Amino acid sequence: MSKSTEYISNTMSLREPLKLSLELLENLLTKTDLIGKTVLTKKETLIKKECSLFEEFERGFPSVCFSIATGIGKTRLMGAFVTYLVKEKGIKNFFILSPNITIYQKLKDDFGNKGAEKYVFKGLSEIANNAVIITGEDYETKGIKASDDSIQINMFNIGKINADIKTTTKDGRTLPPKIKRFRETLGDSYYNYLVNLKDLVIIMDESHRYRGDRGMETLNELNPILGIELTATPIDATVSPNKKFKNVVFEYGLADALKDGLYIKNPAVVTRADTDFKGMKEDEIEKLKLKDAIQMHRDTKIAIQNYVADNDFNNVKPTILVSCKDTTHAKSIFEYVTSDEFYDGEFKGKALQIDSTSKTDEQVEQLLTLEKPDNNIEIVIHVDMLKEGWDVSNLYTIVPLRAANALTLIEQTIGRGLRLPFGGKRTGVEKVDLLSIMMHDKFQEVVDAAKDKNSLLYSIGKIQLTKSDLTSKKITVESKTNDIVELEEEEKKISQIKDKEIRKKAESQHKAKVIVNTVIRNTISNKLIQTPNELSNAKVKEKAISEIKEKIKTEHADLTPKEQVTMAKEAEIAYKSAVDNLIKNNILIPNIKITISENKGVIKDFNLDTKKFSENILQQEFELIRETIYDHKQDKIKIQAQTLDLPEYNILELLKKKSEIDYENNSDVLYKLCGQAVTAIKASLKKPETLGDTILMYRELIANKIYEQVKSNITIEITAKSKPEAEPYSLILPWNYSKEKDDEILNFKETVSPKLLTSKVFNGFTKSCHDKYKFDSIPEKRFSEIIENENKVIKWLRPASKQFNIWYNNNSDRYVPDFVAETENTIYLIEIKAENELEDRIVKMKEEAAINYCKNATEINKARKEKAWKYALIPHDKTDTHMTFMKLVTEFGK
């Protein structure tokens, strides 16, 4: 480290990651001729030797990226870079670029306001006294160099220089954007003035925002000697959602910051303990999130007040950020949290809606001064205004009400609240150092993703981003039927024949076989015959041979008439073996057109037996559970009771989803039963005020208790049932799978981690009708080994998604079984299912549909003198490889 770098680091009190970044820039400038006249390719080679992360420049000038997590101090690092380049390299012209107005205003204050709390040049008088801040508003008057000592720091929002907006004069002339118009004071446009500077350095804040074609073009036109990029998200979304920058030279990501535990809050997701959110309406979940956020907010406020009192600090007012879907949604949320319904109107005058419809000067001022003690705002409601550039140290609770996957959570949610108050350091008091994100119904999804080494959330929140893309490149592989595979293998062997004449004859025979296979497949697919056995019928064969001859003439017009005749003869010879091979490699699947019966349930009026209705319902106080994303520590916060206006409806919503219940014809009796249940539950509670929470927590249990009694008082009326119609047999359909480009296809007997299983493709089967398969679970993979080991199994397959026309749930959903296996006398339709799901309503509907299919298929096959069909529903824990196929399908056959 040079004395200059050490001086800058100490004077600016740079945190360790920022200090290392400055040292790295110094090293690159010293060892790689980064701003010299060396050609770009040579510079790239030199940088690769110094930085293992770096791959190549991605702009028309040397530009390197420093990936720094939000909250670490990227703006201070920008000031340090400017100071070093001035002191050590004599550079006097800088162009600092921001992606939006929010960041632009913040940067102007941090670089240009010497009285600002976060002024970057404090203690650096040689820079502060000579820095001239030129902005998008005053460049026409301040853009001319004041003196030889002046340091010109241009600050622009990308929209200012990237605008395609042109002005049209009264006489119809079109003028270029203002920054590109001629100015007498300069003798040129300001844009061209910048282009002609010999020492221009561009510093790009949130540089992932300048990756579009127009942004790249504009920056290349400025022709700087160096580009320095800073971002917490080094992802080029213009290429793909997870395409990583190739010019990263330094990385201190969220993972590193969380591991160090020094500079940012520890993010944690929150849910309500013991609450099942299934069946709850979206607006119900939203209101619950908001109410629980206040409970979390109050708990945090008390923790901060205690910490402040114990350590003689100024108080910090914690705030809540609510993310909404759109402006209409934001308005409704604002009206709700400021209403008397929400904590008796406590937050009237304490909530701020900030979006495109409500962004007044007063509101912007309230937003920008949110950290000040005299600011009353405790809840900020936004749509998309605060995605970047707005991050305050007193944000402690985030309520995402719009759909958020793991990546969105990292990019747009967590980053807003990572900054720490109290000197930007962790206090050691857990509740004061936590950022709480109210996930409720998404809680488990996020926790699982944070623990799953293959998930993006784990990758960003747990380990350093690697040079490769966050999502590997995927390709599609086709799982082909064996008759096609055999033809392809034969073609490869023929290509290895060295004797030209022998190879030519073999090629002709092979082409004939391919055409024969195509024609007989088309004959079956077009439903010209009922069963493949009819392909041997004299009339069917005659028609097929005629079509084959026509195909030879059209597809091999380059052959002489004599060669075409020879190929036709070869096709006739190959016809029988091709038919036999197709039948050998296919399972005859009856194509049955059938509609499952439609049921209507009529409930007779009765009174609910509530004597044991409160059994299994705990008398308890209710809590929020909070779990940190990085180290998975949990804590619990007791909350005040929840009030439900119409608790009956929360139970009724679940009853309406029962397939046997016809709500339209039974609404009165169902509502009455729900009311009786609520009355019984309330009477059983020691604290009646906990009724709302009790209903929310046990609604499914209560609904099922009602349903059990309803089933005894319901009459099922069959309203419609179609007669099965036998159609021609269908061919086995091919599969398409995706796999990682660099992943090898594995032998199905290899052991694979359950977490990796679904991404892997397997081969090596000897009895299957396709050459490759994927599996959804380890028990499914084990069952394939059981089938392969069974002598009585002739062939088997995993059917493609549209292989069967088996419909359930009132003919609205298609059922796709896991396996089909053929033995000497029977064809089995097989489902592998977790034991705890065997009684599931959907599983039962699928089972009924499959049994009906097998019954009808058996009747159809009996008339066609083919094999019977049978359904087997096998528990997943019975598929250990020491089990035999015949035992399983016999024991669990239906």
Buried (B, 14 or more C-beta within 10 A) or exposed (E): EBEBBEBBBEBBEBBEBBBBBBBBBBBBBEEBBBBEEBEEEEBBEBBBEBBEBBBEBBBBBBBBBBBBBBBBBBBBBBBBBBBBBBBBBEBBBBBBBBBBBBBBBBBBBBBBEEEBEBBBBBEBEEBBEBBBBBBBEEBBEBBBBEEEEBBBBBBBBBBBBBBEEEEEEEEEEEEBBBBBBEBEEEEBBBBBBBBEBEBBBBBBBBBBBBBBEEBBEBBBEBBBBBBBBBBBBBBBBEEEEBBBBBBBBBBBBBBBBBBBEBBBBBBBBBBBBBBBBEBBEEEBBBBBBBBBBBBBBBBBBEBBEEBBEEEEBEEBBBBBBBBBBEBEBBBBBBEBBBEEEBBEEEBEEBBBBBBEEBBEEEBBEBBBEBBEEEBEBBBBBBBBBBBBBBBBBBBBBBBBBBEBEBBBBBBBBBBBBBBBBBEBEBBEBBBBBBBBBBBBBBBEBBBEBBBBEEBBBBBBBBEBBEEEBBBEEEEEBEBBBBBBBBBEEBBEEBEEBEEEEEBEBBBBBBBBBBBBBBBBBBBBEEEBBBBBBBBEEEEBBEBBBEBBBEBBEEEBEEBEEEBBEBBBEBBBBBBEEBBEBBBEBBBBBBBBEBBBBEBBBEBEEEEBEBEEBBEEBEEBEBBBBBBBBBEEEEBEBEBBBBEBEEBBBBBBBBBBEBBBBBBEEBEEBBBBBBBBBBBBBBEBBEEEEBBBBBBBBBBEBBBBBBBEBBBEEBEEEEEEEEEBEBBBBBBBBBBEBEBBEEBEBBEBEEEBEEEEBEBBBBBBBEBBBBBBBBBEBBBBBBBBBBBBBBEBBBBBBBBBEEBBBBBBBBBEBBBBBBBBBBBEEBBBBBBBBEEEEBEEEEBBBBBBBBBBBBBBBBBBBEEBEBBBBBBBBBBBEBBEBEBBBBEBBEEBBB
